[in-house]
Amino acid sequence: MRLRNASILAAFAVLVSSAAHAQQAQVEKPTAELAAQVRTQGFTCDKTVGAVRDKKRSRPDYAVWVLICNNAVYRVSRAPDMLAKIEPIQR
């Protein structure tokens, strides 16, 4: 019985760890998703270099990112179920 409980707990720990890691990766760096949003709204982003979360401007249910493309830099503000607010930033 102990071995069975231990293996169930180990499997649960792996499952929780995998889900948390996937969620963290999705929340932390949605670079491709941000670039697609920028392009959809008419801005150019030829190749994405990276994205950094703007913690000072972000709030719960309102994420603000700085998206770095090889040809431009954008501040992308996102709220659920709304278009993103996209501001070009001077380099």
C-alpha positions in Angstrom: 0.0 0.0 0.0 2.8 2.4 0.8 4.5 1.8 -2.5 1.3 2.4 -4.4 0.7 5.7 -2.5 4.2 6.8 -3.1 4.0 6.1 -6.8 0.6 8.0 -7.0 2.2 10.9 -5.2 5.2 10.9 -7.5 3.0 10.8 -10.6 0.9 13.7 -9.2 4.0 15.7 -8.5 5.3 15.2 -12.0 1.9 16.2 -13.5 1.6 19.3 -11.3 5.3 20.3 -12.1 4.7 19.8 -15.9 1.5 21.9 -15.8 3.1 24.7 -13.8 6.1 24.8 -16.1 3.9 24.9 -19.2 1.8 27.6 -17.7 4.8 29.7 -16.6 6.4 29.4 -20.1 3.1 30.5 -21.7 2.6 33.4 -19.4 6.2 34.7 -19.3 7.2 34.8 -23.0 4.4 34.8 -25.5 6.8 36.3 -28.1 5.2 34.6 -31.2 1.7 35.4 -30.0 2.6 39.1 -29.4 4.2 39.3 -32.9 1.2 37.8 -34.5 -1.1 40.3 -32.7 1.1 43.2 -33.8 1.0 42.0 -37.5 -2.7 41.4 -37.4 -3.3 45.0 -36.3 -1.3 46.4 -39.2 2.2 46.9 -37.7 5.4 45.3 -39.2 7.5 42.9 -37.3 9.7 41.0 -39.7 11.6 38.8 -37.2 11.0 38.7 -33.5 14.0 39.2 -31.3 12.3 38.8 -27.9 9.7 40.1 -25.5 10.0 41.5 -22.0 7.1 42.0 -19.6 6.7 45.5 -18.3 6.0 44.8 -14.6 5.4 48.4 -13.7 2.7 49.0 -16.2 1.1 45.5 -15.9 -1.9 44.8 -13.7 -4.0 41.7 -13.1 -5.9 41.0 -16.3 -3.9 43.7 -18.1 -0.5 42.6 -19.3 2.0 45.0 -20.8 4.9 43.7 -22.9 7.8 45.3 -24.8 8.1 43.4 -28.1 11.5 43.7 -29.9 11.5 43.0 -33.6 14.5 43.4 -35.9 12.9 46.4 -37.5 10.9 48.0 -34.6 10.1 48.0 -30.9 6.5 48.0 -29.6 4.8 48.4 -26.3 1.9 45.9 -26.4 -0.9 46.3 -23.8 -3.4 43.4 -23.6 -6.6 42.9 -21.8 -8.8 39.8 -22.2 -11.3 39.9 -25.1 -10.0 43.2 -26.5 -7.7 44.3 -29.2 -4.2 45.0 -28.0 -3.0 48.6 -27.6 0.2 48.9 -29.6 2.6 51.8 -29.3 5.8 52.0 -31.4 8.7 52.9 -29.2 11.7 54.9 -30.4 15.0 53.0 -30.5 
